[in-house]
Amino acid sequence: MKKTLLSLILLAVSLPLYAAPALTAAQEARVQELVQETLLNHPEILTAVAEKLDRQDAQANQQQLDKVIADHADFLFRDPNSPRIGAKNPRLTLVVFTDYNCPYCKKLDPYLEKIVAKYPDVAVIFKFLPYRAESSVTAARDALTVWREKPQQFLHFNEVLMAKKGYHDDASIVAAKKKAAVVVDTPDNQSLETLKKSLSLAEQLGIQGTPATLIGNELLAGWVPFEQFDAMVSDALKKR
């Protein structure tokens, strides 16, 4: 029955191109009425078509995501200028795109240490996207510079920066450096280059906000409760 109805729809669509001269205006109108009646009486046809289009779009998007990940694997997973925690030789690497002024990044950040503690085969890499303010750029460059100069101090400095409620300003960043006992008089040039690469890559990945997390070849946009985040990591590990 469904095949017959679908054939009728396809026939109606093709009529203007191939069979219009063979039908009178009244006949064409009647065909259109039949199509409308069919769709009204069998709305599952439209649902099936919509679901198929959604699957095709999702497949195309995933193929594009896979290509970008493969093309930029070195910067994503092996860049020495991007901070990382967890396994040195991981089975699974999470790449977290974050911003020190993003409230949901502040909620997600504590997950990361919990994840690498729970899963010894997991590593986390930090990519900063300073979307929200000039202080996002300042804080990110300071953090990247700390990572390059004294990587053992990065994690504590990161935690202090993330603990700030609301947006940072120059004074809060200075206070964070003092509290974390780090010294960054002037962020290095490499920190700016790393930010530029992260921003360019985020655009290619289709990231429009923070946080965004690559878990295997799946991109998680936004914040989710820890239980859901943990389950996604566990599932990704099982696929390795």
QUILIN-V960657 format. One record per pair of residues at least 24 apart in sequence whose ideal C-beta (glycine too) atoms are under 10 Angstrom apart, sorted by the first residue. I is the first residue (numbers start at 1). J is the second residue. D is the distance in Angstrom with one decimal. If there is no record, write none. Layout:
BEGIN
{{I	J	D} {I	J	D}}
END
This chain:
BEGIN
{{1	42	8.3} {2	42	7.5} {2	44	7.9} {2	45	6.8} {2	48	7.9} {4	38	9.4} {5	34	9.7} {5	35	9.1} {5	38	5.1} {5	39	8.6} {5	41	8.9} {5	42	5.9} {5	44	9.8} {5	45	6.1} {6	38	9.1} {6	42	9.6} {6	45	6.6} {6	48	8.8} {6	49	8.7} {8	34	6.6} {8	35	6.6} {8	38	6.1} {9	34	9.5} {9	35	5.8} {9	38	6.9} {9	39	7.6} {9	45	7.3} {9	46	9.8} {9	49	9.1} {11	35	8.8} {12	36	9.6} {12	38	9.2} {61	206	7.7} {61	219	9.3} {62	217	7.5} {62	218	8.5} {62	219	9.3} {64	204	9.0} {64	205	9.1} {64	206	7.9} {65	204	9.4} {65	205	6.7} {65	206	7.5} {65	214	8.8} {65	217	6.7} {65	218	8.3} {65	219	6.1} {66	217	5.7} {67	204	9.4} {68	201	7.6} {68	203	9.9} {68	204	4.9} {68	205	5.5} {68	206	8.4} {68	219	9.8} {69	95	9.1} {69	201	9.7} {69	204	9.7} {69	205	7.9} {69	214	7.2} {69	216	9.4} {69	217	6.1} {69	219	9.1} {70	217	9.3} {71	201	9.6} {71	204	8.3} {72	197	8.8} {72	200	9.2} {72	201	5.6} {72	204	7.4} {72	205	8.6} {75	125	9.9} {75	127	8.8} {75	194	9.0} {75	197	5.8} {75	198	8.3} {75	200	9.4} {75	201	6.5} {76	125	7.3} {76	127	8.0} {76	197	10.0} {76	198	9.8} {76	201	7.2} {76	205	9.2} {76	214	7.2} {77	123	8.5} {77	125	6.8} {77	214	9.3} {78	125	9.2} {79	125	7.7} {79	127	8.7} {79	194	7.3} {79	197	7.8} {79	198	9.3} {80	147	9.3} {80	148	8.3} {80	151	9.6} {80	190	9.9} {81	144	6.7} {81	145	9.9} {81	147	7.4} {81	148	6.2} {81	188	9.6} {81	190	5.7} {81	191	7.8} {81	193	7.8} {81	194	4.8} {81	197	8.8} {82	125	5.3} {82	126	6.2} {82	127	6.1} {82	128	8.7} {82	144	7.9} {82	147	7.7} {82	148	10.0} {82	194	6.5} {82	197	9.0} {82	198	7.9} {83	124	8.8} {83	125	7.2} {83	126	4.4} {83	127	9.0} {83	128	8.9} {83	143	7.0} {83	144	7.2} {83	146	8.5} {83	147	4.3} {83	148	9.2} {83	151	7.3} {83	154	5.0} {83	155	8.0} {83	157	9.7} {83	158	7.2} {83	194	9.8} {84	116	9.6} {84	123	5.7} {84	124	6.4} {84	125	4.6} {84	126	7.1} {84	147	8.7} {84	151	8.8} {84	154	9.1} {85	112	6.8} {85	113	6.9} {85	115	9.4} {85	116	5.5} {85	117	9.7} {85	122	9.5} {85	123	7.0} {85	124	5.2} {85	125	8.4} {85	126	8.2} {85	151	9.9} {85	154	8.4} {85	155	6.3} {85	158	9.2} {86	112	8.3} {86	113	8.9} {86	115	7.7} {86	116	3.4} {86	117	8.7} {86	119	8.0} {86	120	8.1} {86	121	8.6} {86	122	5.4} {86	123	3.8} {86	124	5.3} {86	125	8.9} {87	116	7.2} {87	119	8.2} {87	120	6.1} {87	121	5.5} {87	122	6.0} {87	123	4.8} {87	124	9.4} {88	123	7.6} {89	121	8.5} {89	123	8.6} {90	116	9.0} {90	119	8.9} {90	120	9.0} {90	121	5.7} {90	122	5.7} {90	123	3.8} {90	124	9.0} {90	125	9.7} {90	237	9.8} {90	240	9.4} {91	119	8.7} {91	120	9.4} {91	121	4.1} {91	122	7.3} {91	123	9.1} {91	236	9.3} {91	237	6.4} {91	240	4.7} {92	119	7.5} {92	121	6.4} {92	122	5.0} {92	123	7.6} {92	124	9.8} {92	215	7.7} {92	216	6.3} {92	233	7.1} {92	234	9.8} {92	236	5.5} {92	237	5.2} {92	238	9.8} {92	239	8.8} {92	240	5.8} {93	121	9.9} {93	122	7.4} {93	123	4.7} {93	124	7.5} {93	125	6.2} {93	214	8.1} {93	215	9.3} {93	216	8.7} {93	236	9.9} {94	119	9.8} {94	122	6.6} {94	123	7.2} {94	124	4.8} {94	125	7.1} {94	126	9.8} {94	213	5.9} {94	214	6.6} {94	215	5.7} {94	216	8.6} {94	220	9.2} {94	229	9.5} {94	232	9.5} {94	233	7.1} {94	236	8.5} {95	123	9.5} {95	124	7.9} {95	125	4.9} {95	126	8.3} {95	127	6.0} {95	198	9.8} {95	201	9.3} {95	205	9.4} {95	212	8.8} {95	213	6.9} {95	214	4.1} {95	215	8.6} {95	219	9.4} {96	124	6.1} {96	125	7.0} {96	126	5.8} {96	127	6.8} {96	128	9.5} {96	210	8.9} {96	211	6.3} {96	212	7.7} {96	213	5.0} {96	214	8.0} {96	215	9.6} {96	220	9.5} {97	125	9.8} {97	126	8.5} {97	127	4.9} {97	128	7.7} {97	129	5.1} {97	131	9.6} {97	198	7.1} {97	199	9.6} {97	201	8.7} {97	202	5.8} {97	205	8.2} {97	207	5.8} {97	209	9.0} {97	210	5.7} {97	211	6.4} {97	212	4.3} {97	213	7.2} {97	214	8.1} {97	219	9.4} {97	221	9.6} {98	126	6.3} {98	127	7.2} {98	128	6.2} {98	129	6.9} {98	130	9.8} {98	136	9.9} {98	140	8.8} {98	143	9.9} {98	158	9.2} {98	162	8.5} {98	198	9.9} {98	210	5.5} {98	211	5.3} {98	212	8.3} {98	213	8.8} {99	128	6.7} {99	129	5.5} {99	130	6.0} {99	131	5.6} {99	132	5.6} {99	133	8.9} {99	136	5.2} {99	137	9.7} {99	139	8.6} {99	140	7.6} {99	209	8.8} {99	210	4.5} {99	211	7.8} {100	128	7.6} {100	130	8.0} {100	132	8.6} {100	133	9.4} {100	135	7.6} {100	136	6.0} {100	137	9.6} {100	138	8.9} {100	139	4.1} {100	140	6.5} {100	142	9.3} {100	143	7.5} {100	158	8.5} {100	161	4.8} {100	162	6.6} {100	164	7.5} {100	167	8.9} {100	168	6.0} {100	172	9.7} {100	173	8.6} {100	176	9.0} {100	210	9.7} {101	130	8.0} {101	131	8.2} {101	132	4.1} {101	133	5.4} {101	134	9.8} {101	135	6.3} {101	136	4.8} {101	137	9.9} {101	139	7.6} {101	140	9.7} {101	161	9.5} {101	164	8.6} {101	166	8.1} {101	167	4.8} {101	168	6.0} {101	210	9.1} {102	129	8.6} {102	130	9.8} {102	131	7.5} {102	132	6.3} {102	136	8.1} {102	162	9.4} {102	167	9.7} {102	209	8.0} {102	210	4.6} {102	211	6.6} {102	223	9.2} {103	132	9.7} {103	165	8.4} {103	166	8.3} {103	167	9.5} {103	210	9.9} {103	223	8.8} {104	209	8.6} {104	210	7.2} {104	211	5.8} {104	222	6.4} {104	223	4.0} {104	224	9.7} {105	129	9.3} {105	132	9.6} {105	162	7.1} {105	209	9.8} {105	210	5.3} {105	211	4.6} {105	212	9.6} {105	223	7.9} {106	161	9.2} {106	162	5.0} {106	163	7.6} {106	164	7.9} {106	165	8.0} {106	166	9.8} {106	211	9.3} {106	223	9.4} {107	162	9.3} {107	211	8.5} {107	223	5.3} {107	224	9.7} {107	225	9.5} {107	226	9.4} {108	162	9.2} {108	210	8.9} {108	211	4.7} {108	212	9.8} {108	213	7.5} {108	220	9.5} {108	222	8.8} {108	223	5.2} {108	224	8.3} {108	226	9.0} {108	229	7.6} {109	158	7.3} {109	159	7.5} {109	161	9.3} {109	162	4.6} {109	163	9.1} {109	211	8.2} {110	159	8.3} {110	162	8.1} {110	163	9.8} {110	226	8.4} {111	211	9.7} {111	213	9.3} {111	223	9.2} {111	224	9.3} {111	225	9.5} {111	226	5.5} {111	229	5.5} {111	230	7.9} {111	233	9.2} {112	155	9.4} {112	158	9.2} {112	213	9.2} {112	229	9.5} {113	155	7.6} {113	158	9.8} {113	159	8.5} {114	226	7.2} {114	229	9.2} {114	230	8.0} {115	215	9.9} {115	226	8.9} {115	229	7.5} {115	230	7.0} {115	233	5.8} {115	234	9.8} {116	233	9.9} {118	230	7.4} {118	233	8.4} {118	234	9.1} {119	230	9.0} {119	233	6.5} {119	234	7.8} {119	236	9.9} {119	237	6.5} {121	237	6.8} {121	240	8.1} {122	215	9.7} {122	233	6.5} {122	234	9.9} {122	236	8.9} {122	237	7.1} {124	213	9.0} {124	233	9.9} {125	214	8.8} {126	154	8.4} {126	155	9.8} {126	158	7.3} {126	198	9.4} {127	194	8.3} {127	195	9.0} {127	197	8.6} {127	198	4.4} {127	199	9.2} {127	201	7.4} {127	202	7.5} {127	207	9.5} {127	210	9.7} {127	212	9.0} {127	213	9.9} {127	214	9.1} {128	191	9.1} {128	194	7.8} {128	195	6.1} {128	198	6.0} {128	199	9.0} {128	202	10.0} {128	210	8.9} {129	195	8.2} {129	198	6.1} {129	199	6.2} {129	201	9.5} {129	202	5.5} {129	203	9.8} {129	207	7.1} {129	209	8.4} {129	210	5.4} {129	211	9.0} {129	212	7.9} {130	195	6.4} {130	198	8.9} {130	199	8.0} {130	210	9.3} {131	199	8.7} {131	202	9.0} {131	207	9.6} {131	208	9.1} {131	209	7.0} {131	210	6.3} {132	167	7.0} {132	168	9.4} {132	209	9.6} {132	210	8.2} {133	167	5.7} {133	168	7.6} {133	169	8.7} {134	167	10.0} {134	168	9.6} {134	169	9.3} {134	170	9.3} {135	164	9.8} {135	167	6.2} {135	168	4.1} {135	169	5.7} {135	170	7.2} {135	171	10.0} {135	172	7.8} {135	173	6.6} {136	167	8.3} {136	168	7.5} {136	195	9.6} {136	210	9.3} {137	187	9.2} {137	191	9.4} {137	192	8.5} {137	195	7.0} {138	168	7.5} {138	169	9.1} {138	170	7.2} {138	173	5.8} {138	184	9.8} {138	187	7.7} {139	164	8.9} {139	167	9.9} {139	168	5.4} {139	169	10.0} {139	172	8.7} {139	173	5.5} {139	176	7.7} {139	177	9.8} {139	187	9.8} {140	187	8.8} {140	191	7.4} {140	192	9.6} {140	194	8.7} {140	195	6.0} {140	198	8.7} {141	184	8.3} {141	186	9.3} {141	187	3.6} {141	188	8.1} {141	189	9.7} {141	190	9.5} {141	191	4.1} {141	192	6.4} {141	194	8.7} {141	195	6.8} {142	173	6.5} {142	174	9.7} {142	176	8.3} {142	177	6.9} {142	182	7.9} {142	184	4.7} {142	186	9.6} {142	187	5.6} {142	191	7.8} {143	173	9.9} {143	176	9.5} {143	180	10.0} {143	182	9.2} {143	184	8.7} {143	187	9.0} {143	191	8.2} {144	184	9.6} {144	187	7.1} {144	188	7.9} {144	190	7.4} {144	191	3.9} {144	192	8.7} {144	193	9.5} {144	194	5.5} {144	195	7.4} {144	198	9.6} {145	182	9.1} {145	183	9.8} {145	184	5.1} {145	185	9.5} {145	186	8.2} {145	187	4.5} {145	188	5.0} {145	189	9.7} {145	190	8.0} {145	191	5.1} {145	192	10.0} {145	194	9.8} {146	177	8.6} {146	180	8.2} {146	182	5.2} {146	183	8.7} {146	184	6.1} {146	187	9.2} {146	191	9.4} {147	191	8.7} {147	194	9.3} {148	187	9.6} {148	188	6.4} {148	190	6.3} {148	191	7.4} {148	194	9.0} {149	182	8.8} {149	183	8.6} {149	184	7.9} {149	188	7.8} {150	182	7.1} {150	183	8.6} {150	184	9.7} {153	180	6.8} {153	181	7.4} {153	182	5.1} {153	183	9.3} {154	180	9.3} {154	182	8.6} {155	180	9.5} {156	180	5.1} {156	181	8.0} {156	182	8.1} {157	181	8.7} {157	182	5.1} {157	184	8.9} {216	240	7.6}}
END
